[in-house]
């Protein structure tokens, strides 16, 4: 059973960098051909895909956040990390990490959805991050 767990501070000051780590068990983040993702859900809004890091270590980001986002990984710890710089209160959200079979979320396949895609996709429980001004 694949399990993912997000960790990181729940409160970040505006203009600082948000940093979250996803620890994976039950699978390797180098397993072909999965994509390891970060998704967020602002209060009262739908899901927003932030980006992925592939099984081969290549990251990809949504254009609107690309300039502020970095996703990296530590294969020795089976973890991948999200860094979002220059945060504002608009970055307040529940942040999820996941393992997906495709990169469809990056291309808007789930725009407006409030439910994480199921099937063979796996997700962490989510962690609330609040950005204070």
C-alpha positions as CSV (number, residue, x, y, z in Angstrom):
1,X,0.0,0.0,0.0
2,X,1.4,3.3,-1.1
3,X,1.3,6.0,1.7
4,X,2.3,9.6,1.5
5,X,2.7,12.1,4.4
6,X,3.1,15.8,4.1
7,X,5.2,17.7,6.7
8,X,6.2,21.2,7.2
9,X,5.3,24.4,9.1
10,X,1.6,25.3,9.3
11,X,2.2,29.0,9.4
12,X,4.5,31.0,7.1
13,X,5.1,34.7,7.1
14,X,4.3,36.7,3.9
15,X,7.3,37.1,1.6
16,X,9.0,34.0,3.0
17,X,9.5,30.6,1.4
18,X,7.0,27.8,2.1
19,X,8.7,24.5,2.3
20,X,6.9,21.1,2.5
21,X,8.2,17.6,2.4
22,X,6.4,14.5,1.3
23,X,7.6,11.2,2.7
24,X,6.6,8.1,0.7
25,X,6.3,4.5,1.8
26,X,5.2,1.4,0.0
27,X,6.8,2.6,-3.3
28,X,10.0,4.2,-4.5
29,X,9.9,7.7,-6.0
30,X,12.1,6.3,-8.8
31,X,9.5,3.7,-9.8
32,X,8.6,3.9,-13.5
33,X,6.4,5.6,-14.7
34,X,4.9,7.7,-11.9
35,X,4.7,11.4,-11.3
36,X,5.0,12.8,-7.8
37,X,2.8,15.8,-7.4
38,X,1.9,18.8,-5.3
39,X,-1.6,20.1,-5.3
40,X,-3.3,22.7,-3.2
41,X,-6.9,23.7,-2.3
42,X,-7.4,27.3,-1.1
43,X,-10.4,27.8,1.3
44,X,-13.7,27.6,-0.6
45,X,-12.0,26.9,-3.9
46,X,-11.2,24.0,-6.2
47,X,-8.0,22.1,-6.5
48,X,-4.9,23.7,-8.1
49,X,-2.1,21.6,-9.4
50,X,1.3,23.1,-8.5
51,X,3.7,20.8,-10.2
52,X,5.3,17.4,-10.4
53,X,8.6,15.6,-10.2
54,X,8.9,12.6,-12.4
55,X,10.3,9.2,-11.6
56,X,13.4,10.2,-13.4
57,X,13.7,13.5,-11.4
58,X,12.5,16.0,-14.0
59,X,10.3,18.7,-12.5
60,X,7.4,20.5,-14.2
61,X,5.3,23.4,-13.0
62,X,2.1,25.2,-13.8
63,X,3.0,28.4,-15.6
64,X,1.3,30.7,-13.1
65,X,3.5,29.5,-10.3
66,X,6.6,28.5,-12.2
67,X,8.7,31.5,-11.2
68,X,8.2,30.9,-7.5
69,X,8.2,27.1,-7.4
70,X,10.8,24.4,-7.0
71,X,10.2,20.7,-6.6
72,X,13.1,18.5,-5.7
73,X,13.7,15.0,-4.3
74,X,16.0,13.0,-2.0
75,X,16.0,9.4,-3.3
76,X,18.0,8.2,-0.3
77,X,15.1,9.2,2.0
78,X,12.3,8.5,-0.5
79,X,11.1,12.1,-0.1
80,X,10.2,15.0,-2.4
81,X,10.0,18.6,-1.4
82,X,8.0,21.7,-2.5
83,X,9.4,25.2,-2.1
84,X,7.2,28.1,-2.9
85,X,8.9,31.5,-2.5
86,X,7.6,35.0,-1.9
87,X,4.3,33.7,-0.5
88,X,1.3,35.9,0.1
89,X,-2.0,35.2,2.0
90,X,-3.4,34.0,-1.4
91,X,-1.1,31.0,-1.0
92,X,-3.0,29.9,2.1
93,X,-4.4,26.4,1.3
94,X,-4.4,22.8,2.2
95,X,-1.4,21.3,0.4
96,X,-1.4,17.7,-0.8
97,X,1.3,15.5,-2.2
98,X,0.5,12.6,-4.4
99,X,1.5,9.8,-6.8
100,X,-0.1,10.0,-10.1
101,X,-0.1,7.9,-13.3
102,X,-0.2,11.0,-15.6
103,X,0.5,14.7,-15.6
104,X,-3.1,15.5,-16.6
105,X,-3.5,17.9,-13.7
106,X,-0.7,20.1,-15.0
107,X,-2.7,20.6,-18.2
108,X,-6.0,21.5,-16.5
109,X,-7.7,18.2,-16.6
110,X,-9.1,18.7,-13.1
111,X,-9.6,22.4,-13.1
112,X,-12.5,23.3,-10.7
113,X,-12.6,19.9,-9.2
114,X,-12.8,19.6,-5.4
115,X,-12.0,15.9,-5.4
116,X,-8.6,14.4,-5.8
117,X,-8.4,11.9,-8.7
118,X,-8.7,8.3,-7.5
119,X,-8.0,5.0,-9.2
120,X,-4.3,4.2,-9.0
121,X,-3.5,7.7,-7.8
122,X,-2.5,8.0,-4.2
123,X,-2.6,11.1,-1.9
124,X,-1.4,12.3,1.5
125,X,-3.9,13.5,4.0
126,X,-3.1,17.1,3.3
127,X,-1.6,19.8,5.5
128,X,-2.9,23.2,6.2
129,X,-0.6,26.1,5.4
130,X,-1.6,29.6,6.4
131,X,0.3,32.6,5.2
132,X,0.1,35.5,7.6
133,X,0.5,39.1,6.4
